[in-house]
Amino acid sequence: MPILATDTDHRLRKQALRLKREVVRMATAAGARTVTSKVHEDNAPMLALNRKLGATVERQDPYDSPPNPYLVCTIALV
């Protein structure tokens, strides 16, 4: 799974939104049905961005002990 990140110097410039939209566009063009990413539960900006793009956000395995700090964000493609 590729790792995508926005450099700290470029945050708050909507670079992550542009990057994520491009990933969705490329995945759609390739015939994918979903785009899935794992986001740390403390990364509120990225969770909000995924929700803005229509992602469902859920815990990877709610029964993990200790709980896994990463949430799964899934965007369904049409």
ROBA-414180 format. One line per 4 residues: their letters; for each residue x negated, y, z negated of N, C-alpha, C, O. Coordinates in steps of 0.05 Angstrom, whole numbers. Layout:
! ROBA-414180
a	X,Y,Z,X,Y,Z,X,Y,Z,X,Y,Z ~ ...;
***
This chain:
! ROBA-414180
mpil	-17,-23,0,0,0,0,-18,25,0,-35,28,-18 ~ -15,42,20,-31,67,20,-25,85,-3,-3,86,-14 ~ -45,99,-12,-42,119,-33,-42,147,-21,-60,154,-7 ~ -21,161,-27,-18,189,-17,-17,207,-41,-4,202,-61;
atdt	-32,229,-40,-33,248,-62,-38,276,-51,-49,280,-29 ~ -29,296,-66,-34,324,-58,-56,334,-76,-54,332,-101 ~ -77,345,-64,-99,357,-80,-88,379,-98,-70,394,-90 ~ -99,381,-121,-90,401,-141,-90,429,-130,-72,445,-136;
dhrl	-109,436,-113,-110,463,-101,-87,469,-82,-82,492,-75 ~ -73,448,-73,-52,452,-53,-24,447,-65,-4,446,-50 ~ -22,443,-91,4,439,-103,20,465,-102,9,486,-101 ~ 46,462,-104,65,484,-103,66,498,-76,75,521,-74;
rkqa	56,485,-55,57,496,-28,74,478,-10,73,481,15 ~ 89,460,-22,106,442,-7,91,422,11,103,411,29 ~ 66,418,6,50,399,21,60,371,17,62,355,36 ~ 66,364,-8,76,336,-14,102,331,0,107,309,10;
lrlk	120,351,1,146,347,14,141,343,44,153,325,56 ~ 123,358,56,117,355,85,105,327,90,113,314,109 ~ 87,319,73,74,293,76,95,270,73,95,252,89 ~ 112,272,53,132,251,48,152,250,71,160,228,80;
revv	160,273,82,178,274,105,165,261,129,179,247,145 ~ 139,265,133,125,253,155,124,223,152,127,208,171 ~ 120,213,127,120,184,122,147,173,129,149,152,141 ~ 168,186,121,196,177,127,200,177,157,212,158,167;
rmat	191,197,171,194,199,200,180,175,213,191,162,231 ~ 155,171,205,139,149,217,151,122,211,152,105,229 ~ 160,118,187,172,93,179,198,88,195,203,65,204 ~ 214,108,199,238,106,214,232,99,243,244,81,255;
aaga	212,112,255,204,107,282,193,79,286,196,67,307 ~ 181,68,265,170,41,266,192,19,260,186,-5,262 ~ 216,28,254,238,9,249,240,-1,221,255,-20,215 ~ 226,12,202,228,4,174,256,11,164,270,28,174;
rtvt	264,-4,143,291,1,131,289,17,105,308,30,97 ~ 265,17,93,262,32,68,233,43,67,215,33,80 ~ 230,64,50,204,74,42,204,72,12,221,83,-2 ~ 184,58,1,183,53,-27,157,64,-38,136,61,-26;
skvh	158,77,-61,134,87,-74,136,83,-104,158,82,-115 ~ 113,82,-117,112,80,-146,102,107,-156,82,117,-147 ~ 117,118,-176,111,144,-187,110,142,-217,127,130,-229 ~ 89,153,-229,87,152,-258,110,167,-270,119,188,-260;
edna	121,157,-292,145,168,-305,140,197,-314,160,212,-318 ~ 115,205,-318,109,233,-327,107,252,-303,104,276,-308 ~ 108,242,-279,104,259,-255,132,270,-246,142,262,-225 ~ 143,288,-262,169,299,-256,172,312,-228,192,308,-215;
pmla	151,327,-219,154,339,-192,157,319,-170,173,322,-152 ~ 142,297,-171,144,276,-150,170,260,-152,181,252,-132 ~ 179,256,-177,205,242,-180,227,260,-168,245,250,-155 ~ 226,286,-174,246,305,-163,245,305,-132,265,306,-119;
lnrk	221,305,-121,217,306,-92,230,281,-80,244,282,-60 ~ 225,257,-91,236,233,-81,267,233,-83,281,225,-64 ~ 277,243,-105,307,246,-108,318,265,-87,339,260,-76 ~ 303,287,-82,312,306,-61,315,293,-34,332,300,-18;
lgat	297,273,-29,298,259,-3,317,235,-4,318,219,15 ~ 333,233,-25,353,212,-27,345,186,-40,359,166,-37 ~ 322,186,-53,312,161,-65,328,153,-89,337,169,-105 ~ 330,126,-93,339,116,-118,314,112,-135,293,105,-124;
verq	316,117,-160,293,115,-178,300,95,-200,320,99,-215 ~ 283,75,-203,289,55,-224,263,44,-236,242,45,-223 ~ 265,33,-259,242,20,-272,235,-5,-257,253,-20,-249 ~ 209,-10,-254,200,-34,-239,211,-59,-252,223,-76,-239;
dpyd	207,-62,-278,218,-85,-292,225,-75,-320,207,-72,-337 ~ 250,-71,-325,258,-59,-351,252,-77,-375,253,-68,-398 ~ 245,-102,-370,239,-120,-392,209,-123,-397,201,-139,-415 ~ 192,-108,-383,163,-109,-389,158,-100,-417,171,-81,-427;
sppn	139,-112,-430,131,-104,-456,100,-104,-458,88,-126,-455 ~ 88,-82,-461,99,-55,-463,111,-46,-436,104,-57,-415 ~ 129,-26,-436,141,-17,-411,120,-7,-391,101,7,-399 ~ 124,-14,-366,107,-4,-344,114,26,-340,137,33,-337;
pylv	93,44,-340,99,73,-338,106,82,-309,112,105,-305 ~ 106,63,-290,111,71,-262,140,64,-255,150,42,-262 ~ 153,82,-241,180,79,-232,179,74,-202,162,84,-188 ~ 198,59,-192,200,52,-163,220,71,-151,243,72,-159;
ctia	211,86,-130,228,104,-115,233,92,-88,213,87,-73 ~ 258,88,-80,264,75,-55,282,93,-39,304,101,-48 ~ 273,100,-14,289,116,4,299,97,26,284,85,40 ~ 326,95,28,338,79,49,338,95,75,346,118,76;
lv	329,82,96,327,95,123,351,86,139,361,64,136 ~ 360,104,157,383,97,174,375,93,202,392,87,219;
***
